[in-house]
Amino acid sequence: MCVGAHVQILIHELGHLVPSLAFGKRANGLRIGVGPSIHIFRGSRFPISVGLYAYSGRLEVEPPNKPWQAAIAYAAGPAATIGVAVASFNYHPHTWASWVLDVGAILNERAQPGSIIV
């Protein structure tokens, strides 16, 4: 089981949840992952279940009244995901930069005309 993927799905779904709650909508449940449930939290305002396979998530929320509220709630999930990606690249810039520089060095030094890069 990949805990990091479950955490990323949770962050994405929380991105949808926060504006929905701000607009006064009630959340009925949250599912992180698919497959058999490995853990269920029932002590919160709404049940949270965690599936074995971190493939997707589902948030059950009352539908918004206005289209602009729906647009904000829908866009907030991907925005949270992108925000985590940007923050992680800014937190560990050497990892991203070293990978780009290593690939560039390999291509510049070893690539010859007609070479196959794998």
Phi and psi restraints in degrees (range 20) as a CNS / XPLOR table:
assign (resid 1 and name C) (resid 2 and name N)
       (resid 2 and name CA) (resid 2 and name C) 1.0 -99.6 20.0 2
assign (resid 2 and name N) (resid 2 and name CA)
       (resid 2 and name C) (resid 3 and name N) 1.0 104.4 20.0 2
assign (resid 2 and name C) (resid 3 and name N)
       (resid 3 and name CA) (resid 3 and name C) 1.0 -67.8 20.0 2
assign (resid 3 and name N) (resid 3 and name CA)
       (resid 3 and name C) (resid 4 and name N) 1.0 -35.9 20.0 2
assign (resid 3 and name C) (resid 4 and name N)
       (resid 4 and name CA) (resid 4 and name C) 1.0 -59.7 20.0 2
assign (resid 4 and name N) (resid 4 and name CA)
       (resid 4 and name C) (resid 5 and name N) 1.0 -40.1 20.0 2
assign (resid 4 and name C) (resid 5 and name N)
       (resid 5 and name CA) (resid 5 and name C) 1.0 -67.3 20.0 2
assign (resid 5 and name N) (resid 5 and name CA)
       (resid 5 and name C) (resid 6 and name N) 1.0 -38.4 20.0 2
assign (resid 5 and name C) (resid 6 and name N)
       (resid 6 and name CA) (resid 6 and name C) 1.0 -62.9 20.0 2
assign (resid 6 and name N) (resid 6 and name CA)
       (resid 6 and name C) (resid 7 and name N) 1.0 -40.1 20.0 2
assign (resid 6 and name C) (resid 7 and name N)
       (resid 7 and name CA) (resid 7 and name C) 1.0 -65.6 20.0 2
assign (resid 7 and name N) (resid 7 and name CA)
       (resid 7 and name C) (resid 8 and name N) 1.0 -41.5 20.0 2
assign (resid 7 and name C) (resid 8 and name N)
       (resid 8 and name CA) (resid 8 and name C) 1.0 -64.5 20.0 2
assign (resid 8 and name N) (resid 8 and name CA)
       (resid 8 and name C) (resid 9 and name N) 1.0 -40.3 20.0 2
assign (resid 8 and name C) (resid 9 and name N)
       (resid 9 and name CA) (resid 9 and name C) 1.0 -64.5 20.0 2
assign (resid 9 and name N) (resid 9 and name CA)
       (resid 9 and name C) (resid 10 and name N) 1.0 -40.1 20.0 2
assign (resid 9 and name C) (resid 10 and name N)
       (resid 10 and name CA) (resid 10 and name C) 1.0 -60.0 20.0 2
assign (resid 10 and name N) (resid 10 and name CA)
       (resid 10 and name C) (resid 11 and name N) 1.0 -45.0 20.0 2
assign (resid 10 and name C) (resid 11 and name N)
       (resid 11 and name CA) (resid 11 and name C) 1.0 -61.6 20.0 2
assign (resid 11 and name N) (resid 11 and name CA)
       (resid 11 and name C) (resid 12 and name N) 1.0 -42.7 20.0 2
assign (resid 11 and name C) (resid 12 and name N)
       (resid 12 and name CA) (resid 12 and name C) 1.0 -61.0 20.0 2
assign (resid 12 and name N) (resid 12 and name CA)
       (resid 12 and name C) (resid 13 and name N) 1.0 -47.9 20.0 2
assign (resid 12 and name C) (resid 13 and name N)
       (resid 13 and name CA) (resid 13 and name C) 1.0 -67.5 20.0 2
assign (resid 13 and name N) (resid 13 and name CA)
       (resid 13 and name C) (resid 14 and name N) 1.0 -34.8 20.0 2
assign (resid 13 and name C) (resid 14 and name N)
       (resid 14 and name CA) (resid 14 and name C) 1.0 -65.5 20.0 2
assign (resid 14 and name N) (resid 14 and name CA)
       (resid 14 and name C) (resid 15 and name N) 1.0 -31.0 20.0 2
assign (resid 14 and name C) (resid 15 and name N)
       (resid 15 and name CA) (resid 15 and name C) 1.0 -60.7 20.0 2
assign (resid 15 and name N) (resid 15 and name CA)
       (resid 15 and name C) (resid 16 and name N) 1.0 -36.9 20.0 2
assign (resid 15 and name C) (resid 16 and name N)
       (resid 16 and name CA) (resid 16 and name C) 1.0 -73.6 20.0 2
assign (resid 16 and name N) (resid 16 and name CA)
       (resid 16 and name C) (resid 17 and name N) 1.0 -37.0 20.0 2
assign (resid 16 and name C) (resid 17 and name N)
       (resid 17 and name CA) (resid 17 and name C) 1.0 -68.7 20.0 2
assign (resid 17 and name N) (resid 17 and name CA)
       (resid 17 and name C) (resid 18 and name N) 1.0 -42.5 20.0 2
assign (resid 17 and name C) (resid 18 and name N)
       (resid 18 and name CA) (resid 18 and name C) 1.0 -59.8 20.0 2
assign (resid 18 and name N) (resid 18 and name CA)
       (resid 18 and name C) (resid 19 and name N) 1.0 -51.0 20.0 2
assign (resid 18 and name C) (resid 19 and name N)
       (resid 19 and name CA) (resid 19 and name C) 1.0 -67.1 20.0 2
assign (resid 19 and name N) (resid 19 and name CA)
       (resid 19 and name C) (resid 20 and name N) 1.0 -31.8 20.0 2
assign (resid 19 and name C) (resid 20 and name N)
       (resid 20 and name CA) (resid 20 and name C) 1.0 -63.0 20.0 2
assign (resid 20 and name N) (resid 20 and name CA)
       (resid 20 and name C) (resid 21 and name N) 1.0 -43.7 20.0 2
assign (resid 20 and name C) (resid 21 and name N)
       (resid 21 and name CA) (resid 21 and name C) 1.0 -67.2 20.0 2
assign (resid 21 and name N) (resid 21 and name CA)
       (resid 21 and name C) (resid 22 and name N) 1.0 -35.4 20.0 2
assign (resid 21 and name C) (resid 22 and name N)
       (resid 22 and name CA) (resid 22 and name C) 1.0 -64.5 20.0 2
assign (resid 22 and name N) (resid 22 and name CA)
       (resid 22 and name C) (resid 23 and name N) 1.0 -30.1 20.0 2
assign (resid 22 and name C) (resid 23 and name N)
       (resid 23 and name CA) (resid 23 and name C) 1.0 -85.3 20.0 2
assign (resid 23 and name N) (resid 23 and name CA)
       (resid 23 and name C) (resid 24 and name N) 1.0 4.6 20.0 2
assign (resid 23 and name C) (resid 24 and name N)
       (resid 24 and name CA) (resid 24 and name C) 1.0 85.1 20.0 2
assign (resid 24 and name N) (resid 24 and name CA)
       (resid 24 and name C) (resid 25 and name N) 1.0 16.8 20.0 2
assign (resid 24 and name C) (resid 25 and name N)
       (resid 25 and name CA) (resid 25 and name C) 1.0 -88.2 20.0 2
assign (resid 25 and name N) (resid 25 and name CA)
       (resid 25 and name C) (resid 26 and name N) 1.0 151.4 20.0 2
assign (resid 25 and name C) (resid 26 and name N)
       (resid 26 and name CA) (resid 26 and name C) 1.0 -99.3 20.0 2
assign (resid 26 and name N) (resid 26 and name CA)
       (resid 26 and name C) (resid 27 and name N) 1.0 132.9 20.0 2
assign (resid 26 and name C) (resid 27 and name N)
       (resid 27 and name CA) (resid 27 and name C) 1.0 -92.8 20.0 2
assign (resid 27 and name N) (resid 27 and name CA)
       (resid 27 and name C) (resid 28 and name N) 1.0 135.4 20.0 2
assign (resid 27 and name C) (resid 28 and name N)
       (resid 28 and name CA) (resid 28 and name C) 1.0 -104.0 20.0 2
assign (resid 28 and name N) (resid 28 and name CA)
       (resid 28 and name C) (resid 29 and name N) 1.0 -16.1 20.0 2
assign (resid 28 and name C) (resid 29 and name N)
       (resid 29 and name CA) (resid 29 and name C) 1.0 174.3 20.0 2
assign (resid 29 and name N) (resid 29 and name CA)
       (resid 29 and name C) (resid 30 and name N) 1.0 159.2 20.0 2
assign (resid 29 and name C) (resid 30 and name N)
       (resid 30 and name CA) (resid 30 and name C) 1.0 -137.2 20.0 2
assign (resid 30 and name N) (resid 30 and name CA)
       (resid 30 and name C) (resid 31 and name N) 1.0 130.5 20.0 2
assign (resid 30 and name C) (resid 31 and name N)
       (resid 31 and name CA) (resid 31 and name C) 1.0 -123.4 20.0 2
assign (resid 31 and name N) (resid 31 and name CA)
       (resid 31 and name C) (resid 32 and name N) 1.0 126.3 20.0 2
assign (resid 31 and name C) (resid 32 and name N)
       (resid 32 and name CA) (resid 32 and name C) 1.0 -115.2 20.0 2
assign (resid 32 and name N) (resid 32 and name CA)
       (resid 32 and name C) (resid 33 and name N) 1.0 116.9 20.0 2
assign (resid 32 and name C) (resid 33 and name N)
       (resid 33 and name CA) (resid 33 and name C) 1.0 89.2 20.0 2
assign (resid 33 and name N) (resid 33 and name CA)
       (resid 33 and name C) (resid 34 and name N) 1.0 172.4 20.0 2
assign (resid 33 and name C) (resid 34 and name N)
       (resid 34 and name CA) (resid 34 and name C) 1.0 -125.8 20.0 2
assign (resid 34 and name N) (resid 34 and name CA)
       (resid 34 and name C) (resid 35 and name N) 1.0 173.5 20.0 2
assign (resid 34 and name C) (resid 35 and name N)
       (resid 35 and name CA) (resid 35 and name C) 1.0 89.2 20.0 2
assign (resid 35 and name N) (resid 35 and name CA)
       (resid 35 and name C) (resid 36 and name N) 1.0 -165.9 20.0 2
assign (resid 35 and name C) (resid 36 and name N)
       (resid 36 and name CA) (resid 36 and name C) 1.0 -63.3 20.0 2
assign (resid 36 and name N) (resid 36 and name CA)
       (resid 36 and name C) (resid 37 and name N) 1.0 141.1 20.0 2
assign (resid 36 and name C) (resid 37 and name N)
       (resid 37 and name CA) (resid 37 and name C) 1.0 -71.7 20.0 2
assign (resid 37 and name N) (resid 37 and name CA)
       (resid 37 and name C) (resid 38 and name N) 1.0 129.5 20.0 2
assign (resid 37 and name C) (resid 38 and name N)
       (resid 38 and name CA) (resid 38 and name C) 1.0 -101.2 20.0 2
assign (resid 38 and name N) (resid 38 and name CA)
       (resid 38 and name C) (resid 39 and name N) 1.0 -17.1 20.0 2
assign (resid 38 and name C) (resid 39 and name N)
       (resid 39 and name CA) (resid 39 and name C) 1.0 -159.2 20.0 2
assign (resid 39 and name N) (resid 39 and name CA)
       (resid 39 and name C) (resid 40 and name N) 1.0 141.8 20.0 2
assign (resid 39 and name C) (resid 40 and name N)
       (resid 40 and name CA) (resid 40 and name C) 1.0 -131.7 20.0 2
assign (resid 40 and name N) (resid 40 and name CA)
       (resid 40 and name C) (resid 41 and name N) 1.0 125.4 20.0 2
assign (resid 40 and name C) (resid 41 and name N)
       (resid 41 and name CA) (resid 41 and name C) 1.0 -99.2 20.0 2
assign (resid 41 and name N) (resid 41 and name CA)
       (resid 41 and name C) (resid 42 and name N) 1.0 118.6 20.0 2
assign (resid 41 and name C) (resid 42 and name N)
       (resid 42 and name CA) (resid 42 and name C) 1.0 -114.2 20.0 2
assign (resid 42 and name N) (resid 42 and name CA)
       (resid 42 and name C) (resid 43 and name N) 1.0 -1.2 20.0 2
assign (resid 42 and name C) (resid 43 and name N)
       (resid 43 and name CA) (resid 43 and name C) 1.0 -84.1 20.0 2
assign (resid 43 and name N) (resid 43 and name CA)
       (resid 43 and name C) (resid 44 and name N) 1.0 -3.4 20.0 2
assign (resid 43 and name C) (resid 44 and name N)
       (resid 44 and name CA) (resid 44 and name C) 1.0 -90.4 20.0 2
assign (resid 44 and name N) (resid 44 and name CA)
       (resid 44 and name C) (resid 45 and name N) 1.0 -175.8 20.0 2
assign (resid 44 and name C) (resid 45 and name N)
       (resid 45 and name CA) (resid 45 and name C) 1.0 -63.7 20.0 2
assign (resid 45 and name N) (resid 45 and name CA)
       (resid 45 and name C) (resid 46 and name N) 1.0 -28.3 20.0 2
assign (resid 45 and name C) (resid 46 and name N)
       (resid 46 and name CA) (resid 46 and name C) 1.0 -142.6 20.0 2
assign (resid 46 and name N) (resid 46 and name CA)
       (resid 46 and name C) (resid 47 and name N) 1.0 152.2 20.0 2
assign (resid 46 and name C) (resid 47 and name N)
       (resid 47 and name CA) (resid 47 and name C) 1.0 -70.8 20.0 2
assign (resid 47 and name N) (resid 47 and name CA)
       (resid 47 and name C) (resid 48 and name N) 1.0 142.0 20.0 2
assign (resid 47 and name C) (resid 48 and name N)
       (resid 48 and name CA) (resid 48 and name C) 1.0 -122.3 20.0 2
assign (resid 48 and name N) (resid 48 and name CA)
       (resid 48 and name C) (resid 49 and name N) 1.0 121.5 20.0 2
assign (resid 48 and name C) (resid 49 and name N)
       (resid 49 and name CA) (resid 49 and name C) 1.0 -117.7 20.0 2
assign (resid 49 and name N) (resid 49 and name CA)
       (resid 49 and name C) (resid 50 and name N) 1.0 145.8 20.0 2
assign (resid 49 and name C) (resid 50 and name N)
       (resid 50 and name CA) (resid 50 and name C) 1.0 -116.3 20.0 2
assign (resid 50 and name N) (resid 50 and name CA)
       (resid 50 and name C) (resid 51 and name N) 1.0 120.9 20.0 2
assign (resid 50 and name C) (resid 51 and name N)
       (resid 51 and name CA) (resid 51 and name C) 1.0 -86.2 20.0 2
assign (resid 51 and name N) (resid 51 and name CA)
       (resid 51 and name C) (resid 52 and name N) 1.0 160.9 20.0 2
assign (resid 51 and name C) (resid 52 and name N)
       (resid 52 and name CA) (resid 52 and name C) 1.0 -65.3 20.0 2
assign (resid 52 and name N) (resid 52 and name CA)
       (resid 52 and name C) (resid 53 and name N) 1.0 -40.7 20.0 2
assign (resid 52 and name C) (resid 53 and name N)
       (resid 53 and name CA) (resid 53 and name C) 1.0 -104.1 20.0 2
assign (resid 53 and name N) (resid 53 and name CA)
       (resid 53 and name C) (resid 54 and name N) 1.0 122.8 20.0 2
assign (resid 53 and name C) (resid 54 and name N)
       (resid 54 and name CA) (resid 54 and name C) 1.0 -82.0 20.0 2
assign (resid 54 and name N) (resid 54 and name CA)
       (resid 54 and name C) (resid 55 and name N) 1.0 83.2 20.0 2
assign (resid 54 and name C) (resid 55 and name N)
       (resid 55 and name CA) (resid 55 and name C) 1.0 -116.3 20.0 2
assign (resid 55 and name N) (resid 55 and name CA)
       (resid 55 and name C) (resid 56 and name N) 1.0 -36.8 20.0 2
assign (resid 55 and name C) (resid 56 and name N)
       (resid 56 and name CA) (resid 56 and name C) 1.0 -157.3 20.0 2
assign (resid 56 and name N) (resid 56 and name CA)
       (resid 56 and name C) (resid 57 and name N) 1.0 178.0 20.0 2
assign (resid 56 and name C) (resid 57 and name N)
       (resid 57 and name CA) (resid 57 and name C) 1.0 -141.1 20.0 2
assign (resid 57 and name N) (resid 57 and name CA)
       (resid 57 and name C) (resid 58 and name N) 1.0 163.4 20.0 2
assign (resid 57 and name C) (resid 58 and name N)
       (resid 58 and name CA) (resid 58 and name C) 1.0 -146.3 20.0 2
assign (resid 58 and name N) (resid 58 and name CA)
       (resid 58 and name C) (resid 59 and name N) 1.0 130.8 20.0 2
assign (resid 58 and name C) (resid 59 and name N)
       (resid 59 and name CA) (resid 59 and name C) 1.0 -118.4 20.0 2
assign (resid 59 and name N) (resid 59 and name CA)
       (resid 59 and name C) (resid 60 and name N) 1.0 125.7 20.0 2
assign (resid 59 and name C) (resid 60 and name N)
       (resid 60 and name CA) (resid 60 and name C) 1.0 -100.0 20.0 2
assign (resid 60 and name N) (resid 60 and name CA)
       (resid 60 and name C) (resid 61 and name N) 1.0 111.3 20.0 2
assign (resid 60 and name C) (resid 61 and name N)
       (resid 61 and name CA) (resid 61 and name C) 1.0 -133.1 20.0 2
assign (resid 61 and name N) (resid 61 and name CA)
       (resid 61 and name C) (resid 62 and name N) 1.0 148.7 20.0 2
assign (resid 61 and name C) (resid 62 and name N)
       (resid 62 and name CA) (resid 62 and name C) 1.0 -58.7 20.0 2
assign (resid 62 and name N) (resid 62 and name CA)
       (resid 62 and name C) (resid 63 and name N) 1.0 142.6 20.0 2
assign (resid 62 and name C) (resid 63 and name N)
       (resid 63 and name CA) (resid 63 and name C) 1.0 -66.2 20.0 2
assign (resid 63 and name N) (resid 63 and name CA)
       (resid 63 and name C) (resid 64 and name N) 1.0 144.2 20.0 2
assign (resid 63 and name C) (resid 64 and name N)
       (resid 64 and name CA) (resid 64 and name C) 1.0 -71.0 20.0 2
assign (resid 64 and name N) (resid 64 and name CA)
       (resid 64 and name C) (resid 65 and name N) 1.0 156.5 20.0 2
assign (resid 64 and name C) (resid 65 and name N)
       (resid 65 and name CA) (resid 65 and name C) 1.0 -80.3 20.0 2
assign (resid 65 and name N) (resid 65 and name CA)
       (resid 65 and name C) (resid 66 and name N) 1.0 -33.3 20.0 2
assign (resid 65 and name C) (resid 66 and name N)
       (resid 66 and name CA) (resid 66 and name C) 1.0 -119.0 20.0 2
assign (resid 66 and name N) (resid 66 and name CA)
       (resid 66 and name C) (resid 67 and name N) 1.0 145.7 20.0 2
assign (resid 66 and name C) (resid 67 and name N)
       (resid 67 and name CA) (resid 67 and name C) 1.0 -60.1 20.0 2
assign (resid 67 and name N) (resid 67 and name CA)
       (resid 67 and name C) (resid 68 and name N) 1.0 -35.2 20.0 2
assign (resid 67 and name C) (resid 68 and name N)
       (resid 68 and name CA) (resid 68 and name C) 1.0 -68.8 20.0 2
assign (resid 68 and name N) (resid 68 and name CA)
       (resid 68 and name C) (resid 69 and name N) 1.0 -30.1 20.0 2
assign (resid 68 and name C) (resid 69 and name N)
       (resid 69 and name CA) (resid 69 and name C) 1.0 -67.8 20.0 2
assign (resid 69 and name N) (resid 69 and name CA)
       (resid 69 and name C) (resid 70 and name N) 1.0 -40.5 20.0 2
assign (resid 69 and name C) (resid 70 and name N)
       (resid 70 and name CA) (resid 70 and name C) 1.0 -63.1 20.0 2
assign (resid 70 and name N) (resid 70 and name CA)
       (resid 70 and name C) (resid 71 and name N) 1.0 -42.4 20.0 2
assign (resid 70 and name C) (resid 71 and name N)
       (resid 71 and name CA) (resid 71 and name C) 1.0 -62.2 20.0 2
assign (resid 71 and name N) (resid 71 and name CA)
       (resid 71 and name C) (resid 72 and name N) 1.0 -41.9 20.0 2
assign (resid 71 and name C) (resid 72 and name N)
       (resid 72 and name CA) (resid 72 and name C) 1.0 -66.1 20.0 2
assign (resid 72 and name N) (resid 72 and name CA)
       (resid 72 and name C) (resid 73 and name N) 1.0 -44.8 20.0 2
assign (resid 72 and name C) (resid 73 and name N)
       (resid 73 and name CA) (resid 73 and name C) 1.0 -64.5 20.0 2
assign (resid 73 and name N) (resid 73 and name CA)
       (resid 73 and name C) (resid 74 and name N) 1.0 -40.2 20.0 2
assign (resid 73 and name C) (resid 74 and name N)
       (resid 74 and name CA) (resid 74 and name C) 1.0 -68.0 20.0 2
assign (resid 74 and name N) (resid 74 and name CA)
       (resid 74 and name C) (resid 75 and name N) 1.0 -40.7 20.0 2
assign (resid 74 and name C) (resid 75 and name N)
       (resid 75 and name CA) (resid 75 and name C) 1.0 -75.1 20.0 2
assign (resid 75 and name N) (resid 75 and name CA)
       (resid 75 and name C) (resid 76 and name N) 1.0 -21.7 20.0 2
assign (resid 75 and name C) (resid 76 and name N)
       (resid 76 and name CA) (resid 76 and name C) 1.0 -68.4 20.0 2
assign (resid 76 and name N) (resid 76 and name CA)
       (resid 76 and name C) (resid 77 and name N) 1.0 -29.2 20.0 2
assign (resid 76 and name C) (resid 77 and name N)
       (resid 77 and name CA) (resid 77 and name C) 1.0 -65.2 20.0 2
assign (resid 77 and name N) (resid 77 and name CA)
       (resid 77 and name C) (resid 78 and name N) 1.0 -55.7 20.0 2
assign (resid 77 and name C) (resid 78 and name N)
       (resid 78 and name CA) (resid 78 and name C) 1.0 -61.2 20.0 2
assign (resid 78 and name N) (resid 78 and name CA)
       (resid 78 and name C) (resid 79 and name N) 1.0 -33.4 20.0 2
assign (resid 78 and name C) (resid 79 and name N)
       (resid 79 and name CA) (resid 79 and name C) 1.0 -63.5 20.0 2
assign (resid 79 and name N) (resid 79 and name CA)
       (resid 79 and name C) (resid 80 and name N) 1.0 -39.4 20.0 2
assign (resid 79 and name C) (resid 80 and name N)
       (resid 80 and name CA) (resid 80 and name C) 1.0 -65.3 20.0 2
assign (resid 80 and name N) (resid 80 and name CA)
       (resid 80 and name C) (resid 81 and name N) 1.0 -40.3 20.0 2
assign (resid 80 and name C) (resid 81 and name N)
       (resid 81 and name CA) (resid 81 and name C) 1.0 -63.7 20.0 2
assign (resid 81 and name N) (resid 81 and name CA)
       (resid 81 and name C) (resid 82 and name N) 1.0 -45.9 20.0 2
assign (resid 81 and name C) (resid 82 and name N)
       (resid 82 and name CA) (resid 82 and name C) 1.0 -65.7 20.0 2
assign (resid 82 and name N) (resid 82 and name CA)
       (resid 82 and name C) (resid 83 and name N) 1.0 -38.3 20.0 2
assign (resid 82 and name C) (resid 83 and name N)
       (resid 83 and name CA) (resid 83 and name C) 1.0 -60.9 20.0 2
assign (resid 83 and name N) (resid 83 and name CA)
       (resid 83 and name C) (resid 84 and name N) 1.0 -40.8 20.0 2
assign (resid 83 and name C) (resid 84 and name N)
       (resid 84 and name CA) (resid 84 and name C) 1.0 -66.4 20.0 2
assign (resid 84 and name N) (resid 84 and name CA)
       (resid 84 and name C) (resid 85 and name N) 1.0 -39.9 20.0 2
assign (resid 84 and name C) (resid 85 and name N)
       (resid 85 and name CA) (resid 85 and name C) 1.0 -63.5 20.0 2
assign (resid 85 and name N) (resid 85 and name CA)
       (resid 85 and name C) (resid 86 and name N) 1.0 -45.5 20.0 2
assign (resid 85 and name C) (resid 86 and name N)
       (resid 86 and name CA) (resid 86 and name C) 1.0 -64.1 20.0 2
assign (resid 86 and name N) (resid 86 and name CA)
       (resid 86 and name C) (resid 87 and name N) 1.0 -43.2 20.0 2
assign (resid 86 and name C) (resid 87 and name N)
       (resid 87 and name CA) (resid 87 and name C) 1.0 -63.9 20.0 2
assign (resid 87 and name N) (resid 87 and name CA)
       (resid 87 and name C) (resid 88 and name N) 1.0 -38.3 20.0 2
assign (resid 87 and name C) (resid 88 and name N)
       (resid 88 and name CA) (resid 88 and name C) 1.0 -70.7 20.0 2
assign (resid 88 and name N) (resid 88 and name CA)
       (resid 88 and name C) (resid 89 and name N) 1.0 -35.2 20.0 2
assign (resid 88 and name C) (resid 89 and name N)
       (resid 89 and name CA) (resid 89 and name C) 1.0 -69.2 20.0 2
assign (resid 89 and name N) (resid 89 and name CA)
       (resid 89 and name C) (resid 90 and name N) 1.0 -35.7 20.0 2
assign (resid 89 and name C) (resid 90 and name N)
       (resid 90 and name CA) (resid 90 and name C) 1.0 -73.8 20.0 2
assign (resid 90 and name N) (resid 90 and name CA)
       (resid 90 and name C) (resid 91 and name N) 1.0 -29.7 20.0 2
assign (resid 90 and name C) (resid 91 and name N)
       (resid 91 and name CA) (resid 91 and name C) 1.0 -75.8 20.0 2
assign (resid 91 and name N) (resid 91 and name CA)
       (resid 91 and name C) (resid 92 and name N) 1.0 -35.5 20.0 2
assign (resid 91 and name C) (resid 92 and name N)
       (resid 92 and name CA) (resid 92 and name C) 1.0 -123.2 20.0 2
assign (resid 92 and name N) (resid 92 and name CA)
       (resid 92 and name C) (resid 93 and name N) 1.0 63.6 20.0 2
assign (resid 92 and name C) (resid 93 and name N)
       (resid 93 and name CA) (resid 93 and name C) 1.0 -66.6 20.0 2
assign (resid 93 and name N) (resid 93 and name CA)
       (resid 93 and name C) (resid 94 and name N) 1.0 -27.9 20.0 2
assign (resid 93 and name C) (resid 94 and name N)
       (resid 94 and name CA) (resid 94 and name C) 1.0 -64.4 20.0 2
assign (resid 94 and name N) (resid 94 and name CA)
       (resid 94 and name C) (resid 95 and name N) 1.0 -31.4 20.0 2
assign (resid 94 and name C) (resid 95 and name N)
       (resid 95 and name CA) (resid 95 and name C) 1.0 -65.2 20.0 2
assign (resid 95 and name N) (resid 95 and name CA)
       (resid 95 and name C) (resid 96 and name N) 1.0 -50.0 20.0 2
assign (resid 95 and name C) (resid 96 and name N)
       (resid 96 and name CA) (resid 96 and name C) 1.0 -66.4 20.0 2
assign (resid 96 and name N) (resid 96 and name CA)
       (resid 96 and name C) (resid 97 and name N) 1.0 -47.2 20.0 2
assign (resid 96 and name C) (resid 97 and name N)
       (resid 97 and name CA) (resid 97 and name C) 1.0 -65.0 20.0 2
assign (resid 97 and name N) (resid 97 and name CA)
       (resid 97 and name C) (resid 98 and name N) 1.0 -40.0 20.0 2
assign (resid 97 and name C) (resid 98 and name N)
       (resid 98 and name CA) (resid 98 and name C) 1.0 -67.1 20.0 2
assign (resid 98 and name N) (resid 98 and name CA)
       (resid 98 and name C) (resid 99 and name N) 1.0 -34.7 20.0 2
assign (resid 98 and name C) (resid 99 and name N)
       (resid 99 and name CA) (resid 99 and name C) 1.0 -66.3 20.0 2
assign (resid 99 and name N) (resid 99 and name CA)
       (resid 99 and name C) (resid 100 and name N) 1.0 -44.5 20.0 2
assign (resid 99 and name C) (resid 100 and name N)
       (resid 100 and name CA) (resid 100 and name C) 1.0 -64.2 20.0 2
assign (resid 100 and name N) (resid 100 and name CA)
       (resid 100 and name C) (resid 101 and name N) 1.0 -44.4 20.0 2
assign (resid 100 and name C) (resid 101 and name N)
       (resid 101 and name CA) (resid 101 and name C) 1.0 -66.5 20.0 2
assign (resid 101 and name N) (resid 101 and name CA)
       (resid 101 and name C) (resid 102 and name N) 1.0 -38.3 20.0 2
assign (resid 101 and name C) (resid 102 and name N)
       (resid 102 and name CA) (resid 102 and name C) 1.0 -63.7 20.0 2
assign (resid 102 and name N) (resid 102 and name CA)
       (resid 102 and name C) (resid 103 and name N) 1.0 -44.0 20.0 2
assign (resid 102 and name C) (resid 103 and name N)
       (resid 103 and name CA) (resid 103 and name C) 1.0 -64.5 20.0 2
assign (resid 103 and name N) (resid 103 and name CA)
       (resid 103 and name C) (resid 104 and name N) 1.0 -42.2 20.0 2
assign (resid 103 and name C) (resid 104 and name N)
       (resid 104 and name CA) (resid 104 and name C) 1.0 -62.0 20.0 2
assign (resid 104 and name N) (resid 104 and name CA)
       (resid 104 and name C) (resid 105 and name N) 1.0 -41.0 20.0 2
assign (resid 104 and name C) (resid 105 and name N)
       (resid 105 and name CA) (resid 105 and name C) 1.0 -66.0 20.0 2
assign (resid 105 and name N) (resid 105 and name CA)
       (resid 105 and name C) (resid 106 and name N) 1.0 -40.2 20.0 2
assign (resid 105 and name C) (resid 106 and name N)
       (resid 106 and name CA) (resid 106 and name C) 1.0 -63.7 20.0 2
assign (resid 106 and name N) (resid 106 and name CA)
       (resid 106 and name C) (resid 107 and name N) 1.0 -45.7 20.0 2
assign (resid 106 and name C) (resid 107 and name N)
       (resid 107 and name CA) (resid 107 and name C) 1.0 -66.1 20.0 2
assign (resid 107 and name N) (resid 107 and name CA)
       (resid 107 and name C) (resid 108 and name N) 1.0 -39.4 20.0 2
assign (resid 107 and name C) (resid 108 and name N)
       (resid 108 and name CA) (resid 108 and name C) 1.0 -71.7 20.0 2
assign (resid 108 and name N) (resid 108 and name CA)
       (resid 108 and name C) (resid 109 and name N) 1.0 -38.4 20.0 2
assign (resid 108 and name C) (resid 109 and name N)
       (resid 109 and name CA) (resid 109 and name C) 1.0 -85.9 20.0 2
assign (resid 109 and name N) (resid 109 and name CA)
       (resid 109 and name C) (resid 110 and name N) 1.0 -38.1 20.0 2
assign (resid 109 and name C) (resid 110 and name N)
       (resid 110 and name CA) (resid 110 and name C) 1.0 -104.9 20.0 2
assign (resid 110 and name N) (resid 110 and name CA)
       (resid 110 and name C) (resid 111 and name N) 1.0 -17.0 20.0 2
assign (resid 110 and name C) (resid 111 and name N)
       (resid 111 and name CA) (resid 111 and name C) 1.0 -77.7 20.0 2
assign (resid 111 and name N) (resid 111 and name CA)
       (resid 111 and name C) (resid 112 and name N) 1.0 128.0 20.0 2
assign (resid 111 and name C) (resid 112 and name N)
       (resid 112 and name CA) (resid 112 and name C) 1.0 -117.7 20.0 2
assign (resid 112 and name N) (resid 112 and name CA)
       (resid 112 and name C) (resid 113 and name N) 1.0 158.4 20.0 2
assign (resid 112 and name C) (resid 113 and name N)
       (resid 113 and name CA) (resid 113 and name C) 1.0 -57.3 20.0 2
assign (resid 113 and name N) (resid 113 and name CA)
       (resid 113 and name C) (resid 114 and name N) 1.0 130.1 20.0 2
assign (resid 113 and name C) (resid 114 and name N)
       (resid 114 and name CA) (resid 114 and name C) 1.0 89.7 20.0 2
assign (resid 114 and name N) (resid 114 and name CA)
       (resid 114 and name C) (resid 115 and name N) 1.0 -2.7 20.0 2
assign (resid 114 and name C) (resid 115 and name N)
       (resid 115 and name CA) (resid 115 and name C) 1.0 -69.5 20.0 2
assign (resid 115 and name N) (resid 115 and name CA)
       (resid 115 and name C) (resid 116 and name N) 1.0 149.3 20.0 2
assign (resid 115 and name C) (resid 116 and name N)
       (resid 116 and name CA) (resid 116 and name C) 1.0 -104.5 20.0 2
assign (resid 116 and name N) (resid 116 and name CA)
       (resid 116 and name C) (resid 117 and name N) 1.0 118.9 20.0 2
assign (resid 116 and name C) (resid 117 and name N)
       (resid 117 and name CA) (resid 117 and name C) 1.0 -95.1 20.0 2
assign (resid 117 and name N) (resid 117 and name CA)
       (resid 117 and name C) (resid 118 and name N) 1.0 121.6 20.0 2
